Amino acid sequence: MSKTFLISDTHFNHNNILTFKREDGTPLRTFSSIEEMNETMVDRWNKTVGKNDKVYHLGDVAFKNASSLEILSRLNGDKILIKGNHDTLKPSIYLKHFRDIRAYWVLDKLVLAHIPIHPDSLSRWRGQIHGHTHDRRLDDKRYYNVCVENTEYTPVDFEQIRSWYE
C-alpha cells in the first residue's frame, strides 16, 4: 500500500542557503557544499519514499532556473507541488517533474500551504502543515512545520503528522 509524505524548502542547488544563519548565529544548514546538501536530501528521500508513494512538496523546491529542477527526476514518488514564494518559474517547467501544482490543498482536514496562514483563518481546519519558516516553529500546536531543517532533510510520513494532531 502506498504512503503519503510531506516535505518543504529543499532549496536544491541554492548556493546561498549555506550562508543562512539561525537566530543564535549558527549555520542553518551545516553542509560543506551544495552538492553534499543535494545528495544527502536525494539519498534520504529515496530511502524513505517508495516509487508509488505520494509526496506533497510544500514549496521552495529549487532555486532560480529550470536546470536546478532536474534533480527531481532522481526522486521517488508521485510528486505534487504546493507552490512556495521561490517557485517562480512557469508552471509548464514544474509540470515536467510534478503531477500537479496547487496553491494549497486540504488533507484530512489539515490545510497544506507553503506559508503559515493567519491563526484566525484556521478555525475551519484541524491545523496546518506548512513550510517557509525553516528552523523556526510557531508557538501554536495547530501548525506543523515540514521544512527540511526540522525533518532531518527527509520527507515526513503523513501518518506521523496525523497522529501528532490526535
C-alpha positions in Angstrom: 0.0 0.0 0.0 1.3 3.4 -0.9 2.0 6.1 1.7 1.8 9.9 1.7 4.8 12.1 2.6 5.3 15.8 3.1 8.4 18.0 2.8 9.3 21.7 2.2 12.1 24.1 1.4 14.6 21.7 -0.1 16.1 24.6 -2.0 18.0 22.3 -4.3 21.0 24.0 -5.9 20.6 27.2 -3.8 24.2 28.0 -3.0 23.4 31.0 -0.8 21.3 28.9 1.6 24.5 27.5 3.0 25.3 31.1 4.3 21.9 31.5 6.1 22.1 31.6 10.0 19.8 30.6 12.8 18.8 33.2 15.3 21.7 32.1 17.5 24.2 32.8 14.7 24.9 29.1 13.9 24.6 27.9 10.3 21.1 27.0 9.2 22.5 24.1 7.1 25.8 22.6 8.0 26.8 21.0 4.7 30.2 21.7 3.3 28.9 22.2 -0.3 25.7 22.4 -2.2 26.5 19.0 -3.8 26.7 17.4 -0.3 23.3 19.0 0.6 21.6 17.9 -2.6 23.0 14.3 -2.4 22.0 14.0 1.3 18.5 15.0 0.5 18.2 12.7 -2.5 19.5 9.8 -0.5 17.2 10.3 2.5 14.2 10.9 0.2 14.7 7.7 -1.7 15.4 5.6 1.4 12.1 6.9 2.8 9.7 7.3 -0.2 8.8 4.4 -2.4 8.2 4.6 -6.2 4.4 4.5 -5.7 4.2 6.8 -2.7 2.7 10.3 -2.9 4.8 13.3 -1.9 3.4 16.8 -1.3 6.3 19.3 -1.6 5.2 22.4 0.2 7.3 24.8 -1.9 10.7 26.3 -2.4 11.9 23.3 -4.3 14.9 24.7 -6.1 16.4 28.0 -7.0 16.4 30.3 -10.0 16.4 28.1 -13.1 14.8 25.1 -14.7 18.1 23.1 -14.7 18.0 23.2 -10.9 14.8 21.1 -11.1 16.5 18.2 -13.0 17.5 16.6 -9.6 13.8 15.9 -9.1 13.9 13.2 -11.8 16.1 11.2 -9.3 13.5 11.3 -6.5 11.0 8.5 -5.9 7.2 9.1 -5.7 4.3 10.8 -7.3 5.1 14.4 -6.6 2.7 17.3 -6.1 3.9 20.8 -5.7 2.2 23.3 -3.3 4.0 26.4 -4.7 6.2 28.5 -2.4 7.4 32.0 -2.7 10.6 30.9 -4.6 8.8 28.7 -7.1 8.6 31.4 -9.7 9.2 29.5 -12.9 6.4 28.9 -15.5 4.0 26.1 -14.5 5.0 24.1 -17.6 8.5 23.8 -16.2 7.3 22.4 -12.9 4.9 20.0 -14.6 7.8 18.2 -16.1 8.6 17.0 -12.6 5.3 17.2 -10.6 2.0 15.6 -11.4 0.1 18.7 -10.3 0.7 22.2 -8.9 -1.5 23.8 -6.3 -1.6 26.9 -4.2 -2.8 24.9 -1.2 -4.6 21.6 -0.5 -6.6 20.0 2.3 -5.8 16.5 3.5 -7.8 15.0 6.4 -9.0 18.5 7.5 -5.4 19.8 7.6 -4.5 22.6 5.2 -1.3 22.3 3.3 0.3 25.5 2.2 3.8 26.9 1.9 3.4 30.0 4.2 1.6 29.6 7.6 -1.8 31.1 7.3 -3.1 33.6 9.9 -4.3 31.9 13.1 -7.8 33.4 12.7 -8.2 31.6 9.4 -7.6 28.1 10.9 -11.0 27.6 12.5 -12.4 25.5 9.6 -9.4 23.1 9.7 -7.8 20.9 12.4 -4.5 22.7 11.7 -1.9 23.5 9.1 1.1 21.7 7.7 3.5 24.3 6.2 7.0 25.3 5.3 8.6 28.7 4.7 9.9 29.3 8.3 12.8 26.9 8.0 14.1 26.1 11.5 11.5 28.4 13.3 8.4 26.7 14.7 5.3 28.6 15.5 4.3 28.6 19.2 0.9 27.1 18.3 0.1 23.4 18.3 -2.1 23.8 15.2 0.9 24.3 13.0 3.3 21.5 11.8 6.5 22.6 10.1 7.9 20.2 7.5 10.8 22.3 6.4 13.8 20.1 5.9 15.7 21.7 8.8 13.0 20.2 11.1 12.8 16.8 9.4 16.5 15.8 9.2 16.2 16.6 5.4 13.8 13.7 5.0 10.1 13.6 3.9 7.7 13.0 6.8 5.1 10.3 6.7 1.6 11.8 6.8 0.5 9.2 9.4 3.2 10.5 11.8 1.8 14.0 11.3 -1.8 12.8 11.7 -1.0 11.1 15.0 0.7 14.3 16.2 -2.6 16.1 15.8 -4.5 13.4 17.7 
